[in-house]
Amino acid sequence: MLHSRVRSSSPTAARTASRNLLRATLLFLIAAPAILHAQDKPSHKLSLDTNRSEVHFTLTDTLHTVHGTFRIQQGEVTFDPATGSANGSILVDALSGQSGNSLRDHRMAKEELKAPEFKTVAFAPTRFTGTLNPEGDSTIHIHGVFTLIGTAHEIDVHMMVQVSGDKIHAVGSFDVPYVQWGLKDPSTFMIKVNKEVHVDLDLIGTLRH
């Protein structure tokens, strides 16, 4: 009798399994296009024109204000406008600082930035907020890691971005508390130097999808 009950229940179990398999197949077919579209969606890649992009800095003391520039050595950033994720890096040549005074520039590179040992200053973006329009003007905030004399610091940079076709121009600024971050204080007994340096970014590059 037990054998008879098992045989009579088998067709029901088979039909249930068949319905479950059919349901799972239908759900996969419905979801698959969206999943594949999300996986195949290309990221955006920004490649900086290192000949036209610059980093400007401003430092004040009790007597005057120093303005200068650094040269960008390399810059490539990949980002996803849908999620706000970003990766890549912008490398600045620590030996390239120019402020109009060669003696001061040499001291800044050797004693303060320790450029013979730490040849680059780096910014690695990790995410951004705000809407980056495919054309025209946008305002975004970029969060990332700023590495100075080998030590990483998290910062946020407010950026104004202009896109025209595959060309992009972005400007932004932030302050660096360089003494707090381990750099030498250039102040003397007579001249007191501000403990923060203001940095302005002027970035020009090509945008690829």
C-alpha positions in Angstrom: 0.0 0.0 0.0 2.9 2.3 0.8 4.3 1.6 -2.6 1.0 2.5 -4.2 0.8 5.9 -2.4 4.4 6.9 -3.5 3.6 6.1 -7.1 0.3 8.1 -7.0 2.0 11.2 -5.6 4.9 11.3 -8.1 2.9 12.9 -11.0 1.9 15.7 -8.6 5.4 16.3 -7.5 6.6 16.3 -11.0 4.0 18.9 -12.1 4.9 21.2 -9.1 8.6 21.0 -10.0 7.8 21.7 -13.6 5.8 24.8 -12.6 8.6 26.0 -10.4 11.1 25.6 -13.1 8.9 27.4 -15.6 8.4 30.3 -13.1 12.1 30.6 -12.5 12.8 30.6 -16.2 10.2 33.4 -16.8 11.7 35.5 -14.0 15.2 35.1 -15.4 14.0 36.1 -19.0 12.3 39.2 -17.6 15.3 40.3 -15.4 18.1 39.3 -17.8 17.9 42.3 -20.1 18.1 44.8 -17.2 21.0 42.9 -15.6 22.9 42.7 -18.8 22.3 46.4 -19.6 23.6 47.4 -16.2 26.7 45.2 -16.6 27.4 46.5 -20.1 26.8 50.1 -19.3 30.1 51.8 -20.2 31.9 54.0 -17.6 33.2 57.4 -18.5 36.9 58.0 -18.7 38.6 61.4 -18.3 42.1 61.8 -19.6 43.7 65.1 -18.7 45.8 67.2 -21.1 48.9 67.6 -18.9 50.2 70.5 -21.1 47.1 72.6 -20.5 46.0 71.5 -17.0 47.5 73.2 -13.9 47.5 73.3 -10.1 47.6 76.8 -8.7 48.5 77.6 -5.1 48.2 80.7 -2.9 50.0 81.2 0.4 50.0 84.3 2.5 52.3 85.6 5.2 52.6 88.7 7.3 54.4 90.6 4.4 52.9 89.4 1.1 51.0 86.8 -0.8 52.7 84.1 -2.8 51.1 82.7 -6.0 52.5 79.7 -7.8 51.8 76.7 -10.0 52.6 73.0 -10.2 52.6 70.8 -13.3 50.3 67.9 -13.6 52.3 64.8 -14.6 49.5 62.4 -15.3 45.8 62.3 -14.9 43.2 59.6 -15.7 39.9 59.1 -13.9 37.1 56.6 -14.6 33.7 57.3 -13.2 30.0 56.2 -13.3 27.4 59.0 -13.4 24.7 56.5 -12.4 26.3 55.4 -9.1 28.7 58.3 -8.4 31.7 55.8 -8.1 35.1 56.9 -9.3 38.7 55.7 -9.5 42.0 56.6 -11.0 44.5 59.3 -10.0 45.9 62.7 -10.7 49.6 63.0 -10.2 51.4 66.3 -9.6 55.1 66.7 -10.1 56.4 67.8 -6.6 59.6 69.3 -8.2 57.7 71.5 -10.6 56.6 74.3 -8.2 57.1 77.8 -9.6 56.4 80.9 -7.6 58.7 83.4 -9.3 61.5 83.0 -6.8 64.0 80.2 -7.5 65.5 80.1 -4.1 62.1 79.8 -2.5 61.0 77.2 -5.0 64.1 75.1 -4.3 63.5 75.3 -0.5 59.8 74.4 -1.0 60.6 71.3 -3.1 63.6 70.1 -1.0 62.7 71.0 2.6 58.9 71.2 2.7 57.6 68.8 0.1 60.7 66.5 0.4 60.5 66.0 -3.4 63.7 64.0 -3.8 62.0 61.3 -1.8 58.3 61.9 -2.6 58.4 62.9 -6.2 54.6 63.3 -6.7 51.6 64.6 -4.9 48.5 62.5 -5.7 44.8 62.8 -5.7 42.7 59.7 -6.1 38.9 60.3 -6.3 36.6 57.6 -4.9 33.1 59.0 -5.4 31.2 62.2 -6.3 27.8 63.7 -5.7 25.7 65.9 -7.9 24.5 65.5 -11.5 27.1 65.6 -14.2 25.3 66.7 -17.3 26.4 65.1 -20.6 26.6 68.6 -22.1 27.0 72.1 -20.7 27.6 73.2 -17.1 27.5 71.1 -13.9 28.4 71.4 -10.3 29.7 68.3 -8.4 31.5 67.5 -5.2 34.3 65.0 -5.4 35.5 62.9 -2.4 38.9 61.3 -2.6 42.3 60.7 -1.1 45.0 63.3 -1.2 48.5 61.9 -0.7 51.2 64.4 0.5 54.8 63.3 1.5 53.6 59.7 1.5 50.6 60.2 3.9 47.0 59.9 2.7 44.3 62.4 3.7 40.6 62.3 2.8 39.3 65.6 1.2 36.3 66.9 -0.6 36.6 69.2 -3.6 33.9 71.4 -5.0 34.1 71.4 -8.8 32.5 73.3 -11.6 32.5 71.3 -14.8 31.8 72.3 -18.4 31.4 69.6 -21.1 31.4 70.3 -24.8 31.3 67.2 -27.0 34.2 65.1 -25.8 36.1 68.0 -24.2 35.8 68.8 -20.5 37.0 71.8 -18.5 36.8 71.5 -14.7 37.8 74.1 -12.0 37.8 73.5 -8.3 39.5 74.5 -5.0 40.3 73.3 -1.6 42.6 74.2 1.4 45.5 72.1 2.6 46.5 72.3 6.3 50.1 71.5 5.4 51.6 72.0 8.8 49.0 69.8 10.4 49.7 67.2 7.7 53.4 67.1 8.5 55.1 69.6 6.3 57.7 72.0 7.7 56.4 75.4 8.8 58.3 78.0 6.8 57.6 80.8 9.3 60.5 82.7 10.8 60.8 84.9 13.9 59.9 88.0 11.8 57.6 86.5 9.2 54.6 84.3 10.1 53.2 82.2 7.3 49.6 81.0 7.1 49.3 77.3 8.2 47.0 76.5 5.2 47.7 76.8 1.5 44.8 77.4 -0.9 44.8 75.2 -4.0 43.0 75.9 -7.3 42.6 73.2 -9.9 42.3 74.1 -13.6 41.8 70.8 -15.5 41.3 70.3 -19.2 40.9 66.9 -20.8 39.1 64.5 -23.1 36.0 62.6 -22.0 35.4 59.1 -23.4 32.3 56.9 -22.9 
